[in-house]
Amino acid sequence: MIPIAPLKSSFMIISIIGFLLSIYLVSNIWPQMGFAFAVVFVLMFIASLISMTYAPLEDYK
């Protein structure tokens, strides 16, 4: 089994805030970069969900 380290909750908060800022602020100035930032922050959010789901909690107590 591949060990998956649990990520901090701040990682998920940063991904949500970064996504919203890239959609509302950056895309008005530079649409291509706004889309690129949005994709990166969505990937960060997905990584945090995977980390929450598959993290072995017994090893970290």
Phi and psi restraints in degrees (value plus and minus 20) as a CYANA .aco file:
   2 ILE   PHI     -98.5   -58.5
   2 ILE   PSI     104.6   144.6
   3 PRO   PHI     -92.4   -52.4
   3 PRO   PSI     110.5   150.5
   4 ILE   PHI    -136.4   -96.4
   4 ILE   PSI      98.1   138.1
   5 ALA   PHI    -100.0   -60.0
   5 ALA   PSI     115.7   155.7
   6 PRO   PHI     -90.4   -50.4
   6 PRO   PSI     115.6   155.6
   7 LEU   PHI    -109.9   -69.9
   7 LEU   PSI     138.5   178.5
   8 LYS   PHI     -93.2   -53.2
   8 LYS   PSI     137.7   177.7
   9 SER   PHI     -89.1   -49.1
   9 SER   PSI     -45.3    -5.3
  10 SER   PHI     -85.4   -45.4
  10 SER   PSI     -46.9    -6.9
  11 PHE   PHI     -82.1   -42.1
  11 PHE   PSI     -62.5   -22.5
  12 MET   PHI     -89.2   -49.2
  12 MET   PSI     -59.6   -19.6
  13 ILE   PHI     -84.9   -44.9
  13 ILE   PSI     -62.8   -22.8
  14 ILE   PHI     -83.3   -43.3
  14 ILE   PSI     -57.6   -17.6
  15 SER   PHI     -87.0   -47.0
  15 SER   PSI     -58.4   -18.4
  16 ILE   PHI     -88.9   -48.9
  16 ILE   PSI     -68.1   -28.1
  17 ILE   PHI     -84.6   -44.6
  17 ILE   PSI     -61.7   -21.7
  18 GLY   PHI     -82.8   -42.8
  18 GLY   PSI     -58.9   -18.9
  19 PHE   PHI     -83.1   -43.1
  19 PHE   PSI     -66.5   -26.5
  20 LEU   PHI     -84.8   -44.8
  20 LEU   PSI     -61.4   -21.4
  21 LEU   PHI     -86.7   -46.7
  21 LEU   PSI     -58.1   -18.1
  22 SER   PHI     -89.5   -49.5
  22 SER   PSI     -52.2   -12.2
  23 ILE   PHI     -93.8   -53.8
  23 ILE   PSI     -66.0   -26.0
  24 TYR   PHI    -106.0   -66.0
  24 TYR   PSI     -54.7   -14.7
  25 LEU   PHI    -121.6   -81.6
  25 LEU   PSI     -71.1   -31.1
  26 VAL   PHI     -92.3   -52.3
  26 VAL   PSI     -57.9   -17.9
  27 SER   PHI     -87.2   -47.2
  27 SER   PSI     -43.4    -3.4
  28 ASN   PHI     -91.3   -51.3
  28 ASN   PSI     -53.5   -13.5
  29 ILE   PHI    -107.0   -67.0
  29 ILE   PSI     -67.2   -27.2
  30 TRP   PHI    -162.2  -122.2
  30 TRP   PSI      74.1   114.1
  31 PRO   PHI     -79.4   -39.4
  31 PRO   PSI     -58.3   -18.3
  32 GLN   PHI     -85.7   -45.7
  32 GLN   PSI     -62.4   -22.4
  33 MET   PHI     -91.3   -51.3
  33 MET   PSI     -53.2   -13.2
  34 GLY   PHI     -81.3   -41.3
  34 GLY   PSI     -61.9   -21.9
  35 PHE   PHI     -86.4   -46.4
  35 PHE   PSI     -63.0   -23.0
  36 ALA   PHI     -82.7   -42.7
  36 ALA   PSI     -64.0   -24.0
  37 PHE   PHI     -83.7   -43.7
  37 PHE   PSI     -60.1   -20.1
  38 ALA   PHI     -81.8   -41.8
  38 ALA   PSI     -60.9   -20.9
  39 VAL   PHI     -83.6   -43.6
  39 VAL   PSI     -62.8   -22.8
  40 VAL   PHI     -83.0   -43.0
  40 VAL   PSI     -63.2   -23.2
  41 PHE   PHI     -91.9   -51.9
  41 PHE   PSI     -51.0   -11.0
  42 VAL   PHI     -86.2   -46.2
  42 VAL   PSI     -61.1   -21.1
  43 LEU   PHI     -83.9   -43.9
  43 LEU   PSI     -57.4   -17.4
  44 MET   PHI     -83.2   -43.2
  44 MET   PSI     -61.4   -21.4
  45 PHE   PHI     -84.6   -44.6
  45 PHE   PSI     -62.3   -22.3
  46 ILE   PHI     -83.6   -43.6
  46 ILE   PSI     -59.9   -19.9
  47 ALA   PHI     -82.8   -42.8
  47 ALA   PSI     -57.8   -17.8
  48 SER   PHI     -89.7   -49.7
  48 SER   PSI     -55.2   -15.2
  49 LEU   PHI     -86.9   -46.9
  49 LEU   PSI     -62.3   -22.3
  50 ILE   PHI     -83.1   -43.1
  50 ILE   PSI     -60.5   -20.5
  51 SER   PHI     -83.8   -43.8
  51 SER   PSI     -58.3   -18.3
  52 MET   PHI     -89.0   -49.0
  52 MET   PSI     -55.7   -15.7
  53 THR   PHI     -96.0   -56.0
  53 THR   PSI     -64.8   -24.8
  54 TYR   PHI    -124.6   -84.6
  54 TYR   PSI     -10.4    29.6
  55 ALA   PHI     -94.0   -54.0
  55 ALA   PSI     108.6   148.6
  56 PRO   PHI     -98.1   -58.1
  56 PRO   PSI      83.2   123.2
  57 LEU   PHI     -95.3   -55.3
  57 LEU   PSI     -42.1    -2.1
  58 GLU   PHI     -84.6   -44.6
  58 GLU   PSI     -53.8   -13.8
  59 ASP   PHI     -93.9   -53.9
  59 ASP   PSI     -39.2     0.8
  60 TYR   PHI    -127.5   -87.5
  60 TYR   PSI      -8.4    31.6
